[in-house]
Amino acid sequence: MAVDYTVIVVYLAGMLAMGWWGMRRAKSKAEFLVAGRRLGPWMYSGTMAAIVLGGASTIGGVGLGYQYGLSGAWMVFTIGLGILALSVFFSARIARLKVYTVSEMLDLRYGGRAGLISGVVMWAYTLMLAVTSTIAYATIFDVLFDVNRTLAIVIGGSIVVAYSTLGGMWSITLTDMVQFVVKTIGVLLLLLPIAVVKAGGFGEMKAKLPTEYFDPLGIGGETIFTYVLIYTFGMLIGQDIWQRVFTARSDKVARYGGTVAGTYCLVYAVAGAVIGTAAKVMYPKLPSADAAFATIVKDELPMGVRGLVIAAALAAVMSTSSGALIACATVANNDIWARLRGAVKPGAGEDGPHDEVKGNRAFILAMGAAVIVISIALNDVVEALTVAYNLLVAGLLVPILGGLLWRRGTAAGALAAVAAGGLSVVGLMWGYGILANEPVYYGLLTSLAVYVVVSLATRPTDAAVLAAWRERLAGRGAEEPEPQAPAAF
């Protein structure tokens, strides 16, 4: 295992070095939070793919393949569909807004009265996303190296907090690019073909497994629909995803670069399901489907290659963890704390009069410490993440998409929709159970009905607010960032 340990240590040291390099570039709020809004198509595509393909997509995707066969690809596939929909239909307009958070967009659209409550919902979602990603370090290190759970969380979490705090989005972007390359090599180019060969090829896999393992809809229509509702729509409105859109240097980069990232996600989804199916042939009686990834890596890969694939798994977890962490800190500072102290204005410029970088860096450090502590204390992460996603989709999907698509939507309608959707989904989870599908279905319908009714029953949004909104959507009316170096590729 010495060679594998060396590969992993070099990888982790490289992540810290990227953080140090990023610190030298992050001199303004725009540089620190959105990489100066100047990522080119290649860096944008890589970092967008990295943020959405985390531990759940890698370890969980292989586990679903182990359990359901090729139809286990649907969870990650719906994530890719969400990125494609966001990129094709909304990303250009989002990028032109020149804001930092989803709540700032709501303030611009509805006149400055929707930000705080939406910020609280978004903060809860990003916090739990960061926590569940951080807990994944324990799974990787425990199965492969028999490392204590708490120690694994502290090591992995501390490295992510360190490079995220040092350089903000620049550090995260640079590390994401490395992680994207490592994941591509480790999972797609190494683990996938090796797993298929070890299982005897597709012919042997079909001979040894039930036919439903090769049914594209074998996982069930209701499950696929729920994945679409939670993950596809969740990709359209999550702060962690929008913050990557804000890094694009132009609306064209956001559209076409995101389309490439979404397509990559579809390929990654199928690859994970195939690897899981191969693992089912080799290890038909594993105690847990989620152990399939670690087992096949530990038992079937040669040394050195094993270390690289483990680094790929760590890369998947770190990319999601760091993206969720900076999103959580950005929302906490800009949407909650700044509003409570009365220091925020809808659609504010790129930098304020005080040291924005220092303040955001402090919030990343504080949120990172909280994430590590919660990760150590929390065991049932599936329920926690389900609550977060249900609140996000039921509470914020309608006001956000309504604001982008329906001119008649009002601030009162948006606030009522957030409250009605959030409260109804919590009550329904209490009645049906946290993991049931019904709460998000009915919560979303409640939010939609309340948004439409209240918007139609209240005065239309002020014409001046809508005019300013249209100016921002057209890429005008926002203060431009201070002059920067040439755009990153």
SVG drawing of the C-alpha trace seen along z (x, -y; Angstrom):
<svg xmlns="http://www.w3.org/2000/svg" viewBox="-57 -53 62 70">
<polyline fill="none" stroke="black" stroke-width="0.4" points="0.0,0.0 3.0,-2.3 2.7,-3.4 -1.0,-4.0 -0.4,-6.1 2.3,-8.1 -0.1,-8.9 -2.8,-10.0 -0.4,-12.2 0.9,-13.8 -2.6,-14.5 -3.6,-16.1 -0.5,-18.2 -1.2,-19.4 -4.7,-20.6 -3.1,-22.7 -0.6,-24.1 -3.4,-25.1 -5.0,-26.9 -1.9,-28.8 -1.5,-29.8 -5.2,-30.9 -4.7,-33.1 -2.3,-35.3 -5.0,-35.9 -8.0,-36.5 -7.6,-40.2 -11.2,-41.4 -14.7,-40.2 -15.3,-39.2 -12.0,-37.3 -12.6,-35.5 -16.3,-34.5 -16.7,-34.1 -13.1,-33.9 -13.4,-37.4 -16.2,-36.3 -13.6,-35.4 -13.4,-31.6 -13.1,-30.5 -15.0,-27.4 -12.5,-24.7 -12.1,-25.8 -15.8,-26.5 -16.8,-23.1 -14.3,-21.3 -15.3,-23.1 -19.1,-22.7 -18.7,-19.0 -16.6,-18.7 -19.1,-20.4 -22.0,-18.2 -20.2,-14.9 -19.4,-14.3 -19.2,-11.3 -22.9,-10.5 -22.5,-10.5 -19.4,-8.3 -19.7,-6.0 -23.5,-6.2 -23.8,-5.9 -21.7,-2.7 -23.9,-1.5 -27.1,-2.0 -25.6,-0.1 -24.8,2.7 -28.3,2.7 -30.3,2.1 -28.0,2.6 -27.9,0.1 -31.0,-1.7 -29.0,-2.7 -27.6,-5.5 -30.8,-7.5 -29.8,-9.5 -26.6,-10.9 -28.3,-11.1 -31.0,-13.4 -28.2,-15.6 -26.7,-15.9 -30.2,-16.7 -30.5,-19.5 -27.1,-21.0 -28.1,-20.8 -31.5,-22.5 -29.8,-25.2 -27.2,-25.8 -29.5,-25.9 -32.4,-27.8 -31.2,-29.9 -27.5,-30.3 -27.0,-33.2 -29.5,-35.3 -28.1,-34.3 -24.6,-35.1 -25.6,-38.6 -27.1,-39.5 -23.7,-40.0 -24.8,-39.0 -23.3,-36.6 -26.2,-34.7 -29.7,-33.3 -31.2,-35.6 -29.7,-38.7 -31.4,-37.6 -34.8,-37.4 -34.2,-40.8 -33.6,-42.3 -36.6,-40.6 -39.1,-41.3 -37.8,-44.6 -35.6,-43.7 -38.1,-41.9 -37.5,-38.2 -33.8,-37.8 -33.5,-37.0 -36.0,-34.1 -34.8,-32.6 -31.2,-33.0 -32.0,-31.0 -33.5,-28.1 -30.5,-28.2 -28.0,-28.3 -29.6,-25.2 -29.4,-23.3 -25.8,-24.2 -24.7,-23.5 -26.2,-19.9 -24.7,-19.4 -21.3,-20.3 -21.8,-18.0 -22.9,-15.0 -19.9,-15.4 -17.5,-15.7 -18.9,-12.5 -18.0,-10.7 -14.3,-10.9 -15.0,-8.5 -16.4,-5.9 -13.4,-6.1 -10.7,-6.0 -12.5,-3.5 -13.1,-0.8 -9.7,-1.1 -7.3,-2.1 -9.1,-1.3 -8.8,-4.9 -10.9,-6.1 -14.1,-7.9 -13.5,-11.1 -9.8,-11.3 -10.8,-10.8 -13.4,-13.6 -11.0,-15.9 -8.2,-15.3 -10.4,-15.5 -12.5,-18.4 -9.5,-20.4 -7.8,-20.2 -10.9,-21.4 -11.4,-24.2 -7.8,-25.2 -7.6,-25.7 -11.1,-27.2 -10.3,-29.7 -7.0,-30.7 -8.0,-31.4 -11.8,-31.2 -13.3,-30.4 -9.9,-30.7 -8.4,-27.9 -11.6,-25.9 -11.6,-26.3 -7.9,-25.3 -8.4,-22.3 -11.6,-21.4 -9.7,-21.3 -7.2,-18.8 -10.0,-16.8 -11.9,-16.7 -8.8,-15.3 -8.2,-12.8 -11.8,-11.6 -11.8,-11.2 -8.6,-9.2 -9.4,-7.2 -13.1,-6.4 -13.7,-6.5 -10.4,-5.5 -9.1,-3.0 -11.8,-1.7 -14.5,-1.3 -12.6,0.9 -10.8,2.9 -14.2,3.6 -15.8,4.9 -12.8,7.0 -12.6,8.5 -16.3,9.3 -15.7,11.3 -17.1,8.7 -20.7,7.7 -21.6,11.2 -20.6,12.8 -22.4,10.0 -25.6,10.6 -25.3,14.4 -24.9,14.1 -27.3,11.4 -31.2,11.2 -32.5,9.5 -33.9,6.6 -30.3,5.5 -30.2,4.5 -33.7,2.8 -33.2,-1.0 -36.3,-1.6 -35.7,1.2 -35.3,-1.1 -39.0,-2.1 -40.9,-5.0 -41.8,-6.6 -38.1,-6.6 -37.0,-8.2 -39.7,-10.9 -38.6,-11.7 -35.0,-12.0 -36.1,-14.4 -38.0,-16.5 -35.3,-16.6 -32.0,-16.5 -32.9,-18.0 -34.9,-20.9 -32.4,-21.1 -29.6,-21.8 -31.7,-24.7 -31.8,-26.7 -28.9,-25.6 -26.5,-28.3 -23.5,-26.0 -24.5,-25.6 -25.4,-29.2 -22.1,-30.4 -20.3,-28.5 -22.4,-30.1 -21.4,-33.5 -17.7,-32.6 -18.3,-32.4 -16.6,-35.3 -19.6,-35.6 -23.1,-34.2 -21.9,-32.1 -19.3,-30.4 -22.0,-29.7 -24.3,-28.2 -21.9,-26.1 -19.5,-25.2 -22.4,-24.1 -23.7,-22.0 -20.4,-20.2 -20.4,-19.6 -23.9,-18.3 -23.1,-15.9 -20.0,-14.7 -22.4,-14.0 -24.5,-11.7 -21.5,-9.7 -20.3,-9.5 -23.8,-8.3 -23.7,-5.3 -20.1,-4.5 -20.9,-4.3 -23.9,-2.0 -21.7,0.3 -19.0,0.4 -21.7,1.3 -23.1,4.0 -19.7,5.5 -19.2,5.5 -22.4,7.4 -21.0,10.2 -17.8,10.3 -19.2,9.8 -22.9,10.9 -23.3,10.8 -21.8,7.6 -23.4,6.4 -24.1,2.9 -24.4,1.7 -22.5,-1.4 -19.5,0.8 -19.2,1.9 -16.9,-1.0 -14.4,-0.5 -14.5,3.3 -13.7,3.4 -11.0,0.8 -9.4,2.6 -9.5,6.1 -9.2,5.7 -6.8,2.8 -3.0,3.0 -1.0,0.8 -0.5,-2.7 -3.6,-2.5 -5.5,-1.8 -4.1,-4.9 -5.1,-7.0 -8.7,-5.7 -8.9,-6.4 -7.6,-9.9 -10.4,-10.1 -13.0,-9.2 -11.4,-11.9 -11.5,-14.3 -15.2,-13.7 -15.9,-14.3 -13.7,-17.3 -15.1,-19.1 -18.7,-18.9 -17.6,-19.6 -15.6,-22.8 -18.3,-24.1 -21.0,-23.6 -18.7,-25.2 -18.1,-28.4 -21.8,-28.6 -22.8,-28.1 -20.3,-30.8 -21.4,-33.2 -25.1,-32.9 -24.3,-33.2 -22.3,-36.4 -24.0,-38.1 -27.6,-37.1 -28.0,-36.7 -25.4,-38.5 -25.1,-41.5 -28.9,-41.9 -29.2,-41.6 -26.7,-44.4 -28.3,-46.5 -25.2,-46.5 -26.7,-45.1 -28.3,-46.6 -30.0,-44.6 -27.7,-44.2 -24.7,-45.9 -21.5,-46.4 -18.5,-44.1 -16.8,-45.4 -17.9,-47.3 -16.0,-50.0 -14.5,-47.5 -12.4,-44.4 -14.9,-42.0 -12.2,-39.3 -11.3,-39.1 -14.9,-38.9 -15.8,-36.2 -12.6,-34.3 -13.6,-34.4 -17.1,-33.0 -15.6,-30.1 -13.4,-29.3 -16.3,-29.5 -18.7,-27.5 -16.0,-24.9 -15.4,-24.4 -19.1,-24.0 -19.3,-21.5 -16.6,-19.3 -18.2,-19.3 -21.6,-18.5 -20.1,-15.8 -18.5,-14.1 -21.7,-14.2 -24.2,-13.2 -24.9,-9.7 -28.0,-9.6 -26.9,-11.8 -29.5,-10.5 -32.4,-11.9 -30.6,-15.2 -29.9,-15.7 -33.4,-14.7 -34.8,-17.4 -32.4,-19.9 -33.4,-19.0 -37.1,-18.9 -36.9,-22.4 -34.9,-23.7 -37.2,-22.4 -40.5,-23.0 -39.6,-26.4 -37.5,-28.1 -38.1,-26.4 -41.4,-28.2 -40.3,-31.8 -37.0,-31.5 -38.4,-30.1 -41.5,-32.2 -39.3,-35.3 -37.4,-34.3 -40.4,-33.2 -43.6,-35.1 -43.7,-38.8 -46.8,-39.0 -45.1,-37.3 -44.9,-39.6 -42.8,-39.8 -45.8,-38.9 -46.4,-35.8 -42.7,-34.8 -42.6,-35.2 -45.9,-33.3 -44.6,-30.5 -41.4,-30.1 -43.3,-30.0 -46.1,-27.8 -43.8,-25.4 -41.4,-25.1 -43.9,-24.7 -46.0,-22.2 -43.1,-20.0 -42.0,-19.9 -45.5,-19.0 -45.8,-16.4 -42.4,-14.8 -43.7,-14.6 -46.8,-12.7 -45.5,-10.6 -41.9,-10.1 -38.7,-12.0 -37.8,-9.6 -41.3,-9.5 -41.8,-10.9 -45.2,-12.6 -43.9,-15.6 -41.9,-17.1 -44.7,-16.4 -47.4,-18.1 -45.1,-20.8 -44.2,-21.9 -47.8,-22.0 -48.7,-24.0 -45.9,-26.5 -47.0,-26.9 -50.7,-27.4 -49.9,-30.0 -47.4,-31.8 -50.0,-32.2 -53.0,-33.1 -51.1,-35.6 -49.3,-37.2 -52.6,-37.7 -54.3,-39.0 -51.6,-41.7 -50.4,-44.7 -48.0,-44.0 -44.3,-44.5 -43.3,-48.2 -42.6,-49.1 -39.2,-50.7 -38.2,-47.4 -39.1,-45.4 -37.3,-47.9 -34.1,-47.6 -34.5,-43.8 -34.8,-43.7 -31.7,-45.9 -29.7,-43.5 -31.0,-40.5 -29.7,-42.2 -26.3,-42.6 -26.7,-46.3 -27.1,-48.3 -24.6,-46.4 -21.3,-47.9 -18.5,-46.2 -15.6,-44.6 -12.4,-46.5 -9.9,-45.7 -8.6,-42.2 -5.9,-40.0 -6.8,-38.1 -9.6,-35.6 -8.7,-32.1 -9.1,-29.3"/>
</svg>
